[in-house]
Amino acid sequence: MPALLQEPPFRHDYTPKTGVLLINLGTPQAPTAKALRPYLKQFLSDTRVIEIPKAVWWFILNGIILNVRPRKSAAKYASIWTAEGSPLLVNTRKQASLLKGLLGERGHRHLVVDYAMRYGQPSVQDALQRMRQAGVERLLVVPLYPQYAGSSSATALDDVFRTLMRMRNMPELRTVRHFHDNPGYIQALAHSVREHWRVNGRADKLVMSFHGVPRFTLDKGDPYHCECLKTGRLLGEALGLAKDEYVVCFQSRFGKAEWIKPYTTEVLTKLAKEGVAKIDIMCPGFVSDCLETLEEIAMEGKEDFLTHGGKEYRYIPCLNDHPAWISALGDLAETHLGGWIATSDDAEIRQQRALNCGAKS
């Protein structure tokens, strides 16, 4: 077992705190091949992401992929990089800040809210150590994946558990498994679509593109595919759409194996060839815009659709820092923090401080 992490010095007179940790996928530190290589190596070495025998995959990853893909991926990242940095990192940081502010307005001023990336920086371990230094003894972990998948939600929690195994003084722990059918999340998505429609009008079809996973994961019991379909159905109902007015599909196929269908690229091509002139497209499985939404869907998807005869292609941004989403995230956190926080935690803190002082004496 790895060495235990350093703990803050134990004190009787400190106030134990409750924390919320948001975890997103991750991002390279820069849109360069040099920065992409360690990021991709960490990501693609995760056995929950790549379920190929390790010995076989090691040669493929180190002998081929890491010698070719960093340059290609760097060019794609460069096309969506902002002055503030990676869109995923920028949006996740904003979400954590806005969530802390919202919960403070709701009376939970002493909550510690932080964020981390499963791959890259800031790491889960660093975030958890910061929270321990801040006195967090009760921890809610929120993987920012609405639909549960072993290759996303589970691996984020794996990283949390690995770090906790190295802590001498573990915090009490709660986790959010998924929120694919959470009413606040669905309404936030619907609100963003309605705002888009108010400005641009409705298209002929609403396309909901989710990240794909290999088909065998569904056969082996991963609920991701079903949860994506439920999100799509609930969003369609919230918008008052008939079943033929929207379509659910899956993007980001990797390798030659069959993935869950229908594939987004094939759907876009088919719609264009069938004479659907105008589509709106969104990515409900991502709460923050990132490479997969801004480059793959907003750029590559547009080219696919227009090249095959489509006339107008409108991308609806992810929830990002939308007020309806931040409110839904606050509701989600409060629900899972039930019993750990009161309407105002000032009284609890004063009581705990008094008890600590008594213990010290």
VOKEMI-14142 format. One record per atom (N, C-alpha, C, CB): z, x, y; residue in three letters. Coordinates in steps of 0.05 Angstrom, whole numbers, plus 5000, padded with zeros to 4 digits. Glycine has a CB too. Example, Ala and Ser with C-alpha at 12.3 -4.5 7.8 and 13.67 -1.06 7.14 Angstrom:
BEGIN
515652644886Ala515652464910Ala515652644934Ala518152264911Ala514252574955Ser514352734979Ser515752585001Ser511452824988Ser
% end
This chain:
BEGIN
500050174976Met500050005000Met500050185025Met502549815000Met498450115045Pro498450275070Pro501150285083Pro496350165089Pro501550475100Ala504150505114Ala504650265132Ala504150765131Ala507150195135Leu507949975152Leu507350035181Leu510849905148Leu506549835196Leu506049865224Leu508649885240Leu504349625235Leu508450015262Gln510850055279Gln511649785291Gln510450265301Gln514249725289Glu515349485300Glu516649545327Glu517449355281Glu516749345345Pro518349385369Pro521249405362Pro517949145390Pro522849555377Pro525749575370Pro527049305369Pro527149755391Pro528849265349Phe530149015346Phe532348985368Phe531448985318Phe532348745380Arg534348685400Arg535448395396Arg533148705429Arg538048365401His539148105399His538647925423His542148125394His538148055446Asp538047905471Asp535247845480Asp539548055492Asp533247835462Tyr530547765471Tyr529947475463Tyr528447965459Tyr528047355476Thr527247085470Thr524847075451Thr526646935496Thr525146975427Pro522946955409Pro520846765420Pro523746865381Pro518346835416Lys516146675427Lys514246575406Lys514546845447Lys512646375413Thr510646265396Thr507946355407Thr510845955395Thr506146425388Gly503546525397Gly501246375383Gly503346815390Gly498946385397Val496446275387Val494346495387Val495546025403Val493146555364Leu491046755363Leu488446635356Leu491846975342Leu486446665373Leu483746575368Leu482146805356Leu482346475395Leu480646745335Ile479046955322Ile476146875320Ile480147025293Ile474347045330Asn471546995328Asn470247205311Asn470146985356Asn467647185306Leu466347365287Leu466347655295Leu463447275284Leu465347715319Gly465247995328Gly462748065341Gly465748175304Gly462648305352Thr460448395368Thr460448705370Thr460348275396Thr458148835371Pro458149115377Pro459149165405Pro455349245373Pro460049415411Gln461049475437Gln458849515458Gln462749725436Gln456449555448Ala454149595466Ala451549525451Ala453949895477Ala449449455466Pro446949375452Pro445249625446Pro445349185470Pro446349805430Thr445050055423Thr445250095393Thr446250295438Thr443350245382Ala443350305353Ala445950445345Ala440950465345Ala446850625363Lys449350775357Lys451750585354Lys449850985379Lys451850395371Ala454150205370Ala453749995348Ala454450055397Ala451249935341Leu450749735320Leu451449835292Leu447849655321Leu451050095288Arg451450195261Arg454250155250Arg450750495260Arg456450235264Pro459050185253Pro459749885252Pro461150335270Pro458749735271Tyr459249445270Tyr457949315246Tyr458149315296Tyr455449375241Leu454049265218Leu455249365192Leu451149335219Leu456149615191Lys457349725167Lys459949565160Lys457950015170Lys461549515180Gln464049365175Gln463349085167Gln465749365201Gln461548955180Phe460848685175Phe459648655147Phe458848575196Phe457648815141Leu456148795116Leu457548925092Leu453448915119Leu459849055097Ser461449155075Ser463548955065Ser462849415083Ser463748735079Asp465648525072Asp464748375047Asp466048325096Asp466348385026Thr465448265001Thr465347965002Thr467248354978Thr466547845022Arg466247555025Arg463547485038Arg468547435042Arg462547675053Val459947625066Val457647695047Val459647795092Val457847915033Ile455748005015Ile456948004986Ile454648285022Ile456247804971Glu457247784943Glu455347904923Glu457847484936Glu454948164926Ile453248324908Ile455048544897Ile450748444923Ile454748614871Pro456348834860Pro456449074879Pro455248914833Pro458949164884Lys459349364905Lys457649624901Lys462249444906Lys457449714876Ala455949954872Ala452949924879Ala456150044842Ala451849694872Val449049644879Val448749614909Val448049384864Val450549454921Trp450249404950Trp450749654966Trp452249184958Trp452449834957Trp452950084972Trp450350234977Trp455050264957Trp448750264957Phe446150414960Phe444250264978Phe444850454933Phe444149994976Ile442349844993Ile443249865022Ile442349544984Ile445849825027Leu446949835054Leu446650105067Leu449849745054Leu447650315053Asn447650575065Asn444950725064Asn449750745052Asn443350655043Gly440850785040Gly438550665055Gly440150805012Gly438750395060Ile436450255073Ile437350115099Ile435250055054Ile439149925096Ile439749745119Ile440749895143Ile441749545110Ile442750075139Leu443950205162Leu442150425174Leu446550335153Leu439950475161Asn437950665172Asn435750525187Asn436850835150Asn435550255183Val433350105195Val434349895214Val431649985173Val436249735205Arg437049505220Arg438349555247Arg438849335203Arg439949765251Pro441249805277Pro439249805300Pro442850055277Pro437049945297Arg435049955319Arg433949675325Arg432850155312Arg433249525304Lys432149265308Lys434149075321Lys431149145281Lys436649085311Ser438748915321Ser439448985350Ser441248925303Ser439349245356Ala440049325383Ala438149205404Ala439949635385Ala435549195397Ala433649075415Ala434148785419Ala430749115404Ala435048645398Lys435648365401Lys438148325418Lys436148235373Lys440248485414Tyr442648465430Tyr442048525459Tyr444848655419Tyr440348725464Ala439648795492Ala438348555506Ala437749035492Ala436948385492Ser435548165504Ser437547945514Ser433548045485Ser440047945503Ile441947735511Ile444447845524Ile442747565486Ile444648115527Trp446948235538Trp447248165568Trp446848545535Trp449648135577Thr450148065605Thr451448285620Thr451847805607Thr451748255646Ala453148455663Ala456048485654Ala452948385692Ala457148265643Glu459948275634Glu460248385606Glu461147995635Glu457948395592Gly458048495564Gly456948295545Gly460848565557Gly457848305520Ser456948125499Ser457747845505Ser458248215472Ser455847655504Pro456447375510Pro458647265492Pro454047205506Pro458647345466Leu460747245448Leu463547335457Leu460247335420Leu463747585464Leu466347695473Leu467147575500Leu466148005476Leu465247545518Val465847425544Val466847145541Val463447435563Val465446985525Asn466146705522Asn468846675507Asn464046565507Asn469346835487Thr471846815472Thr474146895490Thr471846995447Thr473847095506Arg475947175525Arg476546955545Arg475147435540Arg474446825555Lys474846595573Lys476246365560Lys472146505584Lys475546315535Gln476846095520Gln479846145517Gln475546055493Gln480546395510Ala483446455507Ala484846425534Ala483746745497Ala483646525555Ser484946505582Ser485246215591Ser483246655602Ser483146055587Leu483245775595Leu485145615578Leu480445655594Leu485245685552Leu487145545534Leu490045605543Leu486745635505Leu490645855549Lys493345925558Lys493945765584Lys493546225563Lys492045755603Gly492545605627Gly493045315622Gly490245645646Gly491345195605Leu491644905599Leu494344845586Leu489344815581Leu495045005566Leu497644965552Leu499945005572Leu497945145528Leu499645185590Gly501645225611Gly501944975628Gly501045465628Gly499644855636Glu499744615652Glu501044385636Glu496844535660Glu500844395610Arg502044185593Arg504944235587Arg500544155567Arg506044445600Gly508944495597Gly509644725578Gly510244255587Gly507644855566His508145065546His507645335559His506445025521His509145395580Arg508545635596Arg509245895582Arg510045625621Arg510845885561His511746135548His510246195523His514746115542His508146045517Leu506446105494Leu504846365500Leu504445875488Leu504546535479Val502846775481Val500146705468Val504247015467Val498046725484Val495346665473Val493646915475Val493946435490Val492446985452Asp490847225451Asp488347175434Asp492447475439Asp486547365433Tyr484047335418Tyr483347595404Tyr481747235436Tyr481747575383Ala480947805368Ala478247755355Ala483047885346Ala477047975346Met474447955331Met474848045303Met472248125346Met473647905284Arg473947985256Arg472548255251Arg472647775238Arg470348295265Tyr468948555262Tyr468648665291Tyr466148515249Tyr469148925294Gly469049045320Gly471649015335Gly466748925336Gly471449025361Gln473749025379Gln473748785398Gln473949285395Gln476148695406Pro478848775398Pro479448685369Pro480948665417Pro480648855353Ser481148795325Ser483448605321Ser481649055310Ser483548485298Val485748295291Val488348455290Val485148165264Val488348685279Gln490848845278Gln491948905305Gln490349105262Gln490148995323Asp491149055350Asp492248815364Asp488849175367Asp490948585361Ala491848335374Ala494648255362Ala489848105370Ala494948275336Leu497448195324Leu499748385332Leu497148195293Leu499048635335Gln501148825344Gln501948775373Gln500149115341Gln499948705390Arg500648625418Arg502548385418Arg498048565434Arg501948195401Met503447955401Met506348005390Met502147745383Met506548185371Arg509248255362Arg510848395384Arg509048445337Arg509448575399Gln510748705421Gln511748505442Gln508948915433Gln510248285444Ala510948075463Ala513147895453Ala508547915470Ala514047935429Gly516247785418Gly515347535402Gly518047695440Gly512847525393Val511947295378Val513147295350Val508847285377Val514547075344Glu515747045317Glu514546795302Glu518747025319Glu513146635317Arg511746405305Arg508746425314Arg512946135314Arg506946425294Leu504146485301Leu502346275289Leu503446765290Leu500646165306Leu498445985298Leu495846145300Leu498445725315Leu494346155278Val491746295278Val489546085277Val491546485253Val487646115296Val485445925298Val482846075295Val485545765325Val481646085271Pro478946195268Pro477046005283Pro478146225238Pro475346105300Leu473645935316Leu471045855302Leu472946085342Leu471445755277Tyr469245655261Tyr469845365255Tyr468845825235Tyr468445175267Pro469044895261Pro468844825232Pro467244715277Pro466844925218Gln466444865190Gln467445095173Gln463444805184Gln469145035153Tyr470245245137Tyr468145375118Tyr472645145120Tyr468145635117Ala466545785097Ala468146025088Ala463745865108Ala467746105063Gly469146345054Gly468246595069Gly468646385025Gly465746595078Ser464646825092Ser465246835122Ser461646835089Ser466646635132Ser467446625160Ser470446575164Ser465746415176Ser471246335160Ser474046265164Ser475846425145Ser474545965159Ser475146435120Ala476846575100Ala477146875106Ala475846525072Ala474946995113Thr475047285117Thr476647355143Thr472247405119Thr476547165163Ala478247205187Ala481247195179Ala477646995208Ala481947005162Leu484646985153Leu485447215135Leu485146715138Leu483547315119Asp484047555103Asp485047785120Asp481547645087Asp483747815143Asp484448035161Asp487248005172Asp482448065184Asp487947755178Val490647695188Val492647765166Val490947395196Val492147665142Phe494047715120Phe494348015113Phe493147565094Phe492148165115Arg492348455110Arg494148585130Arg489548575111Arg493948505155Thr495648615176Thr498548535172Thr494748535204Thr499048285165Leu501748195161Leu503048335137Leu501847885156Leu501548405117Met502648555095Met503748825103Met500448595073Met502848925126Arg503849185136Arg506049155157Arg501549345147Arg506948915162Met509048865181Met511748845168Met508448605198Met513648995178Arg516348975168Arg517648705175Arg518049205179Arg517148615199Asn518348365208Asn516048165213Asn520048415234Asn515348015192Met513047835194Met513747585211Met512147755166Met511747495226Pro512147235240Pro511847005221Pro510247215264Pro513046775228Glu512446525214Glu509546455220Glu514446295222Glu508146355200Leu505246325203Leu504146045197Leu503846525185Leu502345955214Arg500745725209Arg497845795215Arg501645485226Arg495945665200Thr493145715205Thr491645445207Thr491945885182Thr489445455222Val487545235223Val485345285204Val486545185253Val485045115184Arg482945155164Arg480145085175Arg483444975140Arg479844865189His477344775200His477844555220His475444675177His475744485235Phe475944255254Phe473244115257Phe477044345281Phe471744115235His469044015235His468843715242His467744055209His470943565236Asp470943275242Asp473143205262Asp471343125217Asp474243405276Asn476243345296Asn475043185319Asn477343615307Asn476242955326Pro475042775346Pro474542915373Pro476842545351Pro476443095382Gly476043225407Gly473643415407Gly478543385414Gly473343555385Tyr471043735381Tyr468443575381Tyr471243905355Tyr468343355366Ile465943195365Ile465243085393Ile466242965345Ile467342985407Gln466842875434Gln465943085454Gln469342735444Gln466943335451Ala466143545468Ala463143605464Ala467843805463Ala462343615438Leu459443655432Leu457743425444Leu459043665402Leu458743175440Ala457242945451Ala457042955481Ala458542685442Ala459243045494His459343065523His457243265533His462143135533His457043495519Ser455143695528Ser452243595525Ser455443955511Ser451743445503Val449043335499Val448343125521Val448743205471Val450342955527Arg449842745547Arg449342875575Arg452242555549Arg450843085581Glu450343225606Glu447543335607Glu452443455610Glu446643445585His443943555584His441843325588His443443695556His442343105575Trp440542875578Trp440442765606Trp441342655559Trp442742765619Arg442842655647Arg441042825665Arg445742655657Arg440943085660Val439443265677Val436443275669Val440643545677Val436043275643Asn433343335632Asn431943095619Asn433443555613Asn433442875614Gly432342655599Gly432542725569Gly429442605606Gly432142515552Arg432342555523Arg429642645512Arg433142295510Arg429842825492Ala427442915478Ala426842725455Ala427843205467Ala424642785441Asp423842615419Asp425742645395Asp420942675410Asp427042875392Lys428742935369Lys430943125377Lys427043045345Lys433343075366Leu435543265370Leu435843435344Leu438243115377Leu435543695347Val435743875324Val438544005325Val433444085324Val440043985303Met442644115302Met442444345281Met444943915293Met442444585291Ser442144825274Ser444844965269Ser440145025286Ser445544975244Phe448045115236Phe447345385223Phe449744935217Phe449245565223His448845815209His448645765179His451146015215His446745905166Gly446345865138Gly448246035121Gly443545925131Gly448445965095Val449846115075Val448246095049Val452846015071Val448546295031Pro447046275006Pro447646024990Pro447746514989Pro445645914977Arg445945664962Arg448145684941Arg443345594949Arg448345914928Phe450345944906Phe453145894915Phe450046214893Phe453745944941Thr456445894950Thr457145594949Thr456845994979Thr455245424954Leu455645134951Leu456145074922Leu453244974962Leu454545184905Asp454845134876Asp457545224865Asp452645264860Asp458745424878Lys461245534869Lys463645414883Lys461245834874Lys463145214900Gly465445064911Gly466045094940Gly467845134897Gly464345244955Asp464745274984Asp464045014998Asp463145514996Asp465744895015Pro465244635027Pro463544645052Pro467844505034Pro462544885060Tyr461244915086Tyr458944725090Tyr460245195088Tyr457144705070His454744535073His455544245079His453044555048His457444145064Cys458343865067Cys459643825094Cys460243785045Cys461144015104Glu462443995130Glu460443995152Glu464544215133Glu458344155150Cys456244155170Cys454843885171Cys454144375164Cys454243775148Leu452943505147Leu454743295160Leu452243435118Leu457343315155Lys459143115167Lys459243145197Lys462043145155Lys459343395207Thr459343435236Thr456843315247Thr459443735242Thr454543365235Gly452043255245Gly452042955245Gly449743355228Gly453042835224Arg453242535223Arg455042425244Arg454142445195Arg457342545248Leu459242445268Leu458142475296Leu461942595265Leu456842705301Leu455642745327Leu453442545332Leu454643035330Leu451742495312Gly449642305315Gly450742025321Gly447942285290Gly452941955307Glu454241695312Glu455441685341Glu456441635292Glu456641905349Ala457841905376Ala455741875398Ala459442175380Ala453341965392Leu451141955412Leu449541695409Leu449342195409Leu450241535388Gly448741285384Gly445941335373Gly448641135409Gly445541555358Leu442841615348Leu442441495321Leu442441925347Leu440041405316Ala439241315289Ala438741575272Ala436641135290Ala438841535246Lys438541775228Lys435941925232Lys438841685199Lys433841785240Asp431241915244Asp430942045271Asp429041725238Asp433042025288Glu432942145315Glu434242415316Glu434241955334Glu435342515295Tyr436542785294Tyr436042905267Tyr439542775301Tyr436343165265Val436043305240Val438043535239Val433043415236Val439143585216Val441043805211Val439544015195Val443643705197Val439744265204Cys438344485190Cys440044735192Cys435544535201Cys439044955179Phe440645195176Phe439045445182Phe441845215148Phe440145625198Gln438845865208Gln439946115195Gln439045875238Gln438846345204Ser439946615199Ser439846685169Ser442746635208Ser437746615156Arg437446685128Arg437146995126Arg434946545115Arg438447115106Phe438347405102Phe437747465073Phe441047535111Phe435847635068Gly435147705040Gly433247505027Gly437647725024Gly432847535001Lys430847374987Lys432047144972Lys429247554968Lys434647134969Ala435946914954Ala435546644969Ala438946974950Ala435746434954Glu435646164965Glu438146114981Glu435145944944Glu437846005005Trp440145925022Trp440145615025Trp440046055050Trp442245505036Ile442345215039Ile440045125057Ile445045125050Ile438944895052Lys436644795066Lys437244535079Lys434244765046Lys435444455097Pro432844575105Pro433244805124Pro431044365118Pro431445005123Tyr431545235141Tyr430545155169Tyr429745465130Tyr431845245189Thr431245175217Thr428345245224Thr433145315236Thr427445485216Thr424645565223Thr422645365211Thr424145845212Thr423145275186Glu421245095173Glu421444815186Glu421845075143Glu423744735195Val424044475208Val422544475235Val427044415213Val422844695250Leu421544705276Leu418444705273Leu422344965291Leu417444855253Thr414644855248Thr413644585239Thr413945065226Thr415144455221Lys414344195211Lys414243985234Lys416244105189Lys416343975250Leu416443785272Leu414043825291Leu419043815288Leu413444075297Ala411244125315Ala408544035303Ala411044425322Ala408144095278Lys405644015264Lys405443715261Lys405444145237Lys407743575260Glu407643285257Glu407243145284Glu410243185245Glu407043295305Gly406543185331Gly408943115348Gly404942935327Gly411243205340Val413643175357Val413343365381Val416343225341Val413043255404Ala412343415427Ala414743555440Ala410943245448Ala417043415440Lys419343515456Lys421843495438Lys419743345482Lys423343725437Ile425843715422Ile428043845438Ile425543875395Ile430443745433Asp432943875442Asp434144005418Asp434943665456Asp435144245421Ile436344385399Ile439044505407Ile434444605388Ile441044495389Met443644585394Met444844715369Met445544355404Met447044855371Cys448244995349Cys451244905347Cys448045305351Cys451844675335Pro454544575335Pro456544755320Pro454644305324Pro455644925302Gly457445095287Gly458445335302Gly456045175262Gly457445385325Phe458345605342Phe459645485367Phe455945785350Phe462145565372Val463445475397Val462945655420Val466445445392Val461745885415Ser460946075436Ser458146175432Ser462946325436Ser456546185453Asp453946295451Asp454046585443Asp452346265477Asp452046675427Cys452046935416Cys449147005408Cys453946965391Cys448847225394Leu446147315386Leu444647095370Leu446347565369Leu446046965351Glu444846765334Glu443846515350Glu446746685313Glu445146465372Thr444346225388Thr442446305410Thr446746085400Thr443046515425Leu441446585449Leu438846725442Leu443046755467Leu438746875421Glu436347025414Glu434846875391Glu436947315406Glu436246825369Glu434946705346Glu433946415352Glu436746705322Glu435646255364Ile434945975368Ile433545935395Ile437445795367Ile434846025417Ala433645975444Ala431046115448Ala435646055465Ala430646355436Met428246505440Met426346485416Met428846795445Met427146575393Glu425346575369Glu424646295361Glu426646725346Glu426646115362Gly426045835354Gly424045705373Gly428645675354Gly424245765398Lys422345665418Lys419545755412Lys423145745446Lys419246015405Glu416646115399Glu415445985374Glu416746425394Glu417145935353Asp416145805329Asp415145525336Asp418445785308Asp416645375352Phe415945095357Phe413445075374Phe418244965372Phe413345235395Leu410945225413Leu408445335400Leu411545375439Leu408745535384Thr406445655370Thr405045455352Thr407245905355Thr406645285340His405545095320His404844825332His407445055297His404744805359Gly403844565372Gly405844405388Gly402744385351Gly408344485387Gly410344345403Gly409844385433Gly413144435396Gly410744205449Lys410244215478Lys412644295495Lys409243945488Lys415044205488Glu417344265504Glu419744305486Glu417944035524Glu421144525490Tyr423444615473Tyr425744675492Tyr422644865456Tyr427944515489Arg430244555507Arg432744625490Arg430744295523Arg433844855496Tyr436344935482Tyr438744835498Tyr436445245480Tyr440644715483Ile443144615495Ile445244825489Ile443944335483Ile446544955509Pro448445165504Pro450845075487Pro449445275530Pro452145275475Cys454545225460Cys456745125478Cys455445475444Cys459045055467Leu461244935483Leu462345145503Leu463444835465Leu462545395495Asn463445605513Asn465945535528Asn461145675533Asn465845525554Asp468245455570Asp468145175581Asp468645655593Asp466644995568His466344715577His469144585578His464444555559His469844455599Pro472544335601Pro473244145578Pro472744175627Pro471243995568Ala471843815546Ala472543965521Ala469443635541Ala471344195517Trp472044365494Trp474744495497Trp469944575489Trp475344595520Ile477944715525Ile480144515521Ile478144845553Ile479744265530Ser481644055526Ser481943995496Ser480843805541Ser479743985481Ala479943935453Ala481344165438Ala477043895441Ala480844405447Leu482144635435Leu485144625440Leu480944905446Leu485844545464Gly488744515471Gly490044305453Gly489044435500Gly488644075449Asp489643865431Asp489943965403Asp487843625432Asp488044115394Leu488044225367Leu490444415363Leu485444375360Leu490944585383Ala493144775382Ala495844625382Ala493044975405Ala496044425400Glu498544275402Glu499244135375Glu498444075425Glu497144025363Thr497543885337Thr498644075316Thr494943755327Thr497444305314His498344495294His500944645301His496144705289His501644635327Leu504144755335Leu506444555334Leu503944855364Leu505944315324Gly508044105324Gly510644195311Gly506943865309Gly512844155325Gly515444235315Gly516144515325Gly515444235286Gly514244665334Trp514744935345Trp515044935375Trp512545125336Trp513744735388Ile513944715417Ile514744435425Ile511244795430Ile516144415447Ala516844155458Ala515044105482Ala519844145467Ala515443875495Thr513743815518Thr514044035539Thr514543545530Thr516544125543Ser517044355559Ser518844535543Ser518244285587Ser518144795540Asp519744965523Asp521945105538Asp518045165509Asp522345045564Asp524445175579Asp527245135566Asp524445075608Asp527744875559Ala530444815547Ala530744965521Ala530744515543Ala528744975505Glu528845115479Glu529445415483Glu526345085463Glu528145535504Ile528445815509Ile531345875518Ile526445915530Ile532345695536Arg535145735545Arg537045715522Arg535845535567Arg536545515504Gln538345485481Gln538145735463Gln537545235466Gln535745825458Gln535446065441Gln536746305453Gln532446115435Gln536546345479Arg537746575492Arg540746565490Arg536846575522Arg541846315492Ala544746285490Ala545646355461Ala545646005497Ala544046275442Leu544746335414Leu544546635409Leu542946185395Leu542546765420Asn542147055417Asn544547205429Asn539547145429Asn545247115453Cys547547255466Cys550047225450Cys548047135494Cys550346985437Gly552746945420Gly552647125396Gly552846655411Gly550247165385Ala549947335362Ala550647625369Ala547247325350Ala549947695393Lys550447975402Lys553448025405Lys549048025429Lys554847825414Ser557747865418Ser559247865391Ser558847655436Ser
% end
